[in-house]
Amino acid sequence: MQPASLPARVRAFFSRHRKLRIALIIVLVLALLLLLFHPKGTKTYLILGIDNYGSLDVNGRSDVMMLVQIDFTRSDITTVTFARDMFIPDINGREQKINTIVRSHDEDTLVASMEGAFGLSIDGWFRVNFSTLVLLVDAIGGCDVELSAKEARYLDRTAGKYPENPLSEGMCHLNGAQSLYFARCRSLDNDLGRGERQNRLMAAMVRQTKHLSIARIIDIFKTLNGAWRSSLSGGEQVRLLASALWLRGAETASVGMPFEGHWHYGEVNGNNGVVINLPENTRLLHEALGLPAPATE
């Protein structure tokens, strides 16, 4: 008698092991669902932190400008912080400090100015303020950030000491108030140092989502839905949240603008600030975001 072929032996094996057959079917179905529903592509959003508490109706300078690129295909996030005193050409070609454009115009004008200056495509903006950050960090249960000894002393002095959140050199668990002062601090160095701290805080918040259930994240979204404003409609925000649930605890890379060696302090139109080498910073920004090299004149 000829031995049974391999396909026949496999069929005979699974016919004798019903539980294994069911488990295999479940795995195949889950894999198919993952392929069908896992979001793909890249989206880029601008987060604007306005320098006030309370109502988002109160206008102010956008002291935090963070570009967040979400690559759903690769499941990673890249954040770019912009120095608030950096000059860029606005939509009229006039050099203006980047943090004054929202106050003198609006968020859409800032987005258009950044798209024109750096050759970007931005899919929408979110406007938050000091109160938003405190509420959000506390809602996700705080976040773990590695502090220097100077940063720990600064937070104890400015944010106040919290016995349940003791601070020292090394990894510390920050609450909302501590996170706010950490993100705003520039007295220890400068705007570039502050941007680096904002990137570290964002990465810590993304890592914290890994410990949250999907139900908890949806509950936080519903509770804090009025704590920010956005160019996205309510339905678009819900769809973005559904896609972002796949990225809980994703890896986060960060860069700061302007890039080292391609800026200097100077005067433009009677104002002092950060004067940048625009073509070189644009080239390096595209490189950091994995975008095609910008067109050159």
C-alpha positions, -999 to 999 in steps of 0.1 A, spaced: 0 0 0 13 34 -10 18 59 19 -8 87 21 2 119 4 11 149 26 -22 168 19 -41 137 28 -22 133 61 -28 169 70 -65 165 63 -66 134 84 -47 151 113 -71 181 114 -102 158 112 -90 141 144 -82 174 162 -114 195 161 -102 221 186 -70 228 167 -90 231 135 -113 257 151 -83 276 165 -67 277 131 -99 291 115 -100 318 142 -64 328 136 -70 330 99 -101 352 103 -83 375 127 -54 378 102 -78 387 74 -96 413 95 -62 428 104 -53 431 67 -87 446 58 -91 471 86 -56 482 97 -53 518 86 -27 526 60 -10 557 47 3 588 63 -14 618 79 1 650 92 -14 673 118 -4 706 134 -9 709 172 -11 745 184 -6 752 221 -21 787 229 -5 805 259 -36 807 282 -58 788 306 -96 783 305 -116 790 274 -103 783 239 -121 814 227 -94 836 242 -68 842 215 -31 843 221 3 834 207 8 798 196 38 791 219 37 754 211 38 743 174 42 706 170 39 688 137 28 652 142 32 628 113 14 595 118 25 566 95 -3 541 99 13 516 75 46 514 95 28 521 129 51 549 139 49 586 148 73 615 141 70 648 160 86 681 150 86 711 173 92 746 159 110 773 179 84 800 186 107 829 178 116 815 144 109 837 114 91 822 83 75 839 53 38 842 58 12 838 30 21 873 17 58 865 17 65 888 47 90 874 73 70 870 105 76 852 138 58 818 136 41 822 169 24 855 160 6 843 129 -24 828 147 -28 858 169 -27 882 139 -47 860 115 -59 824 124 -49 788 124 -56 782 87 -32 810 78 -5 795 99 -10 761 82 -9 777 48 22 797 57 40 765 70 29 745 39 43 773 16 75 778 36 85 742 40 68 724 11 45 704 34 10 690 31 -8 693 65 -41 675 69 -55 695 98 -49 714 130 -57 710 167 -58 740 190 -52 733 227 -41 754 257 -26 750 292 -58 736 306 -61 710 279 -27 695 286 -33 693 323 -67 676 318 -54 652 292 -23 640 311 -43 635 343 -70 616 323 -45 591 309 -30 586 344 1 607 340 32 598 321 68 587 327 95 611 317 132 609 324 143 641 341 177 657 347 185 669 382 180 705 371 146 697 355 134 680 387 144 709 408 128 733 384 95 715 384 94 712 423 100 750 424 75 760 398 48 734 396 49 727 433 57 694 451 33 665 449 39 638 475 23 612 452 45 623 423 80 628 438 106 641 414 144 634 412 170 627 386 159 598 365 126 584 354 96 601 371 59 598 368 45 633 360 9 645 366 -8 671 345 5 702 363 40 689 363 38 680 326 26 715 318 55 732 335 79 707 319 66 715 284 68 752 290 102 754 306 129 773 287 147 791 316 171 762 319 183 767 283 163 781 254 135 776 230 153 747 213 156 730 247 119 736 254 111 720 220 131 689 229 112 686 262 79 689 244 89 660 221 99 639 251 66 646 267 46 637 236 66 604 233 58 597 270 21 603 265 20 580 235 38 553 255 12 557 283 -16 548 259 -2 513 256 -15 507 292 -50 520 284 -78 498 271 -97 508 240 -128 514 261 -108 538 284 -94 557 254 -129 562 239 -142 573 273 -114 599 276 -122 611 241 -158 616 250 -151 633 283 -125 657 269 -140 663 235 -146 700 243 -110 705 255 -96 713 221 -106 727 187 -98 714 153 -102 720 117 -115 684 115 -152 678 118 -166 657 146 -169 627 123 -134 631 110 -121 632 146 -139 600 155 -125 582 124 -90 595 133 -95 581 169 -105 547 154 -73 547 133 -51 559 162 -63 530 184 -40 508 163 -10 529 174 -12 526 212 23 527 225 38 532 190 74 542 186 79 579 184 108 598 167 113 635 172 132 664 158 134 701 164 132 730 140 155 748 132 182 722 128 215 727 145 240 748 125 214 763 102 201 793 122 213 823 141 198 850 163 192 882 143 168 910 134 141 909 108 117 939 102 128 955 135 122 923 156 148 900 171 144 863 167 156 831 152 167 835 116 169 803 96 185 790 65 151 781 50 163 758 21 186 738 43 161 734 71 134 724 46 157 698 31 165 683 65 128 684 76 118 664 45 145 640 52 134 635 88 98 630 77 107 606 49 93 630 23 107 635 -12 135 661 -15 119 696 -19 120 712 -52 148 738 -56 147 770 -76 
